[in-house]
Amino acid sequence: MRSVQFWRDRIVVVLEHKIFVYNFTDLKLLHQIETIANTKGLYVVSQGVRSLVLVCLGLQKGLVRIKHYASKRSKFIMAHDSRIACFALSQDGQFPATTSTKGTLVRVYNSVDGSLLQEVRRGVDKTKIYSLAFFLNAQWLVVSSDKGIVHVFGLKFNSGSPGSIRSQSAYESPHSSLSFIRGKVSQHVIRCCKRP
């Protein structure tokens, strides 16, 4: 068993290759999802909506599954070429964010149609992402990594055609925590900020 979470009247149990969703009152099995090997127990559920939205690994490397329990529909997104390292989901369940084991790009999608809404770049070096989190109803996306730096990105989804992409790097974004030191940070400064 990798993880257990209670959500209102549901229990989500995560194993290495399966996820089970149970009814809390009678422990009846409501749904079973097969996943690729999930040693870290990666998944996320919506916290602020009446109906459960669950984001988990698919059956292929880089594939993400979004399950909407109200509509009983699943959406699959080929989010990355590499394995998924981390998930986040906005409170309303509309916007899943993903990053891969490369740790350079973070992508935000529409959970209903699977379109890519925004892509942000944490950096160019491979790194391990520890966590992703939305803040203030998906106005901000916070990314922490083993580089000892927390990046904060302002999210502005394009309202144009579906699937329109907006790409930013941590150094280019005016909303990034690093924008004030653009072009001034040496590798030595970044190293001394690392955790021991």
N, C-alpha and C positions, 0 to 999 in steps of 0.2 A: 504494500500500500504506500502510495506516494503523498497523498493529501486527502483531507476530508474538509468539506465546508458546508455550513448550514446557510440556506437562503430562504427566508420566510417559511414556507411550508415544504421546502425541498431539502434533500441532502445530496451533495455531489461527492462521489468517491472516485478518486483517481488512482488507477493502477498503471503499471508500466506500459501496457498495450491497450487498455480499455478505460472508459469512463462510464460510471453508472450514476443515474439520477433516480432517487427514490422519493416517494411521498413520505413526508415526515410522520404523519399520524398513524399510518398502518404499515410503514416500511415496504410498501408495494413498489416493485421495480417499474419505473415509468419509461425509461429510455436507456439504451446501451450504445456507446460509440466506440468503434475501434480506431486506434491511432498507430502511428509509427512509434518506435521505441521512445518512451518518454521518461527517461531516468530521473529528470529533475521535477517531474510532476507539473509540467507547464499547463496552465489553463487560467482563465479569468471569467468571472461572471459579473453581470451588471449589478450595481448596488442600489440604484435609485429609481428603478422602474417597477411597475406592477407585474410585468411578465418577465420571466427569466430569459436572458440572452447569454449564451455560453460561447466562448471562443477557445478553441483547442487546436492541437496538431491534427493534420490530416494523415493520410496513409503514405504520403511521399515526402521526401526532404523538401523543406521550404513551403509546403502546402498548409494553409490555415483553413479550419472549418469554423463557420459561424452558425450556431443553431438558435433560431428564434422559436421559442416554445409556444408563443401565442398563435402564430401562423403555422406552426408545425413545418417550417421550411428551413432548409440548410443552404448556406452559400459557401462555396469553396473559392479561395483566392490563392494563386501561386504568388506568394508574397516575396520570396527571396530565392536565389539560386543555392544558397547554403542552408544549413539547418537553422531552424528558429531558435533564438537564444532567450527571448523575452517578449511578453505581451503586456498590453494595457488596454483598458476599455473605458470609455467615458461613462459617467454615471447613468446617462440616459440610454446607454447601449447602442448609440448610433455610430460611434467612431472607435474602431479597434486600431491600435498602433502596434507595429511589429519591428523587431530588429533581428538580424541573423548573428551567427557566431563570428562573422567578420567584425561586427561592431562599428562599421563606418556610417551606415545609413539607417535612418528610422523612417518608416512609412506609415501614413495614416490613411485609412480606407473608409468608405461608406459601408456600413454593415448590411444594408439592404440590397444594394446592387453590386457591391464589390469593387466599385470604381476607386482608383487611387486619387485621393484628394490633395495630399501634400507629402513631400519628401524633404527631410532635413538631413544635413550631413554633420555628424559629430566630429569627424576628423578624417585623416587619410590613413593613419596607422591602424592596423588590426588591434582590437582591444576587446576586453570582456565587459559586456554591459550587465550591470547588477540589477537595475530596475528602470522601468518606465512608469510615469504617472501623469495623468491629466490633472489640471488645476483650474479652478474657476470655470466649470462647465465647458471644458475643452478650449479655453482661450489660450492656455499655456500647456506645453509638454515639457516635463522635467526628465532628464536622462542622467543617470549616474553610472560611472564605469571604474575600472581598476586604474585609470590614469589619475585618480584623485581629484577629478574635476566634475562638478555638476553643471550640465548645460541646461539652460532654460530657453525654450524656443516659443516665440509668439506664433500662434496658428491662425492663418487667414485662408480659409478654403475658398477657392474660386467659385463664383456662382454662375459661371458660363456653362459651356457644354459639359456633359457628363464625362468624367474621367480626365478633366483638365488638370494638369499637374503644376504645382508650384514647388520649386526646389530652392533650398537655402543651405548654406554651410554655417557652422557655428560662428565663424569669423565674419561672415557677410551679413548675418541677420541683425537688424537694429535692435531686436528684442533678445538677442542671445546674451548670456551672462559674460561672454568673452568679447563683445563688440568693442568695449572701451580699450582693449589692449591689442586690437588688430595690428599685426605687423610688428609688435613690440616684444612678444614673448619668445624667449630663447628656449631651447630644449632643456637647459639647466634649470630654468625656473619651473618648468613643468615637472621635472624629476623631483625637485625638492618638495613639490606639493603632493607627491605620492604617499599613500599610506605605508607605514613600515612593514 
